[in-house]
Amino acid sequence: MNDLNKLQMQSIILDYMSDSIFVHDLNGKFIYVNKEAYESRGYSEEELLSMHVKDLDAPMDEESILKMKKNISKMKEEGFVTFEINHKRKDCSIIPVEIRSQIFILNDEKLVISVARDIGERYKMQEQLKTMATTDSLTGIYNRHMFEILFDKEQHKQNRDNTFLSLLLIDIDFFKNVNDNFGHDIGDKILKEITDILAQSIRVSDTFARWGGEEFILLLPNTKELNALTIANKLKLLISSYSFEIVNKITISIGLYSSGENICLESFVKKADIALYNAKKLGRNRVEVFKEV
């Protein structure tokens, strides 16, 4: 096989690869691109070869530009570099890619070969895993684990700014009766509806999560007891005045605790839970505040 046939075969093989391959000079001018490189980005081969490597980069913020400059410097110093970046298609849609670039010498000229792999599916999987780890699968709001993380962050702000934190522990009244009388499918539907009503009625700064079973927890940053009590009563009224399908009326009981001191989550919840117990004991569909003895 002569050299020309070898080159043709190599070019055909590269066109069958699922990764995008680019060869460019040190100034960024493309010299070679394989089929995947131009087709996946919506260009013809001629169009892409007429472009500069920077023309494929999606808009970047200052931090990303700085990272890219460091990557270029590293490649020039060490001969290769691996990094992630967003490429821009001809229609301006985005492809997240992982690129390995390496310098090589051909006919005494330094060139760069870059192999780019589409990592969009990896990103989707990472986001799905993140969602599974931080949100409640039934209601779609934060789960207990994520609430604990966010509580620590809010408490750090509280200590820094010398403000109050208030916590509401919310329980659906007689929810066992709903499941027993109408089935768990209806119970799940009620949970979702109540979640939506509460979630749409809280502030952007508040942290709302499913604490477990039919209990929810709501953290109100920079909120003293009186304001928290107003919020809690508003939420209670929203649920009690809502007409649910099949079961019609549902109520909630709420335990409230506020503090301007550095108190751990366990103590916060314990005191709110005592207040919640008192709300149930006194007839439910009410808000009770924990008071220090």
Phi, psi and omega in degrees: 000125181281173185298323181296316180295324178297317179296320179296318180294318179298321180294320178296317180299315180296328179290340179272354181286146180276346175270152177275135180239129179234139170236129179216163178278178184292347176271354177095007180278127181292139177245325179213141172221141178274177186299317180299324183298313184274325181291319182291342180255003173083015181252163166276165179299319181295320180297315183291323180292340179274358186260171176256151182304327180290340180293341180272345183285131173291158179306139183236148173278177185299321180295318180293322177297319178297317178299319180295319177298321178294322178296319179294317178297319180297318180296320180292327181279316187256347177095346179204162178200149175237133183204168176246144181203163175261125173266152182250125176284172179299326179274010178075004172287164190249140171240115172285128184228152169253127186240134169246117182247139181217139178276137172220166183246129177226120182054046178066012178246134177281126177234168179237129172252129181237130176250117184249128180245129177294120181245024179300318179294323177297317178299317180298317180296319179297319179294321179296318179294321178297317179297316180298326183280339188244347184237156177280128188294331182277311188265338180084359177266178180303148173267180184299318181300315181292324178300318180299320179294314182290329176299316179301320180293317180293324179292326175298318178296320179300315180294321181291318186261356179058054181244180179260147169244140173236145182230132177248127172254119190245130181232137178281126184289134175052038184292332178300324179296325178297311179297318182292320186272329186241350179097160184289334177297317177292320178302316178297320180296320178297317178302316180295317180297315179296319177303312182297317181299313182291316184298325181281352186249001181258169181278158180299326183282346182282156179243118187242132183211160171272121184275333179150141180057237179259020180256139175240160178226139184227122179257126182248100180286152177050045184225120178278171188303315184298316178293321179296322178296321177298316179296315182299316179294325177296316180295318179301316181292322179301317181287315184293335181266358182271140178261109179274147178295138178072302185275344178068276187251137177226145175233165177230153172246145186227132172254133186238136171220135179236146179204146173255009182255167180277093183243137182292160182301320181303317179290321178302310183293320180301317182287322176294326179292323175298317178296321178296318178301319179295323178297319178291319182297327183271010173120357180067176183053047182206167178246131175236143182253135176285131178242132177292138180278000000 
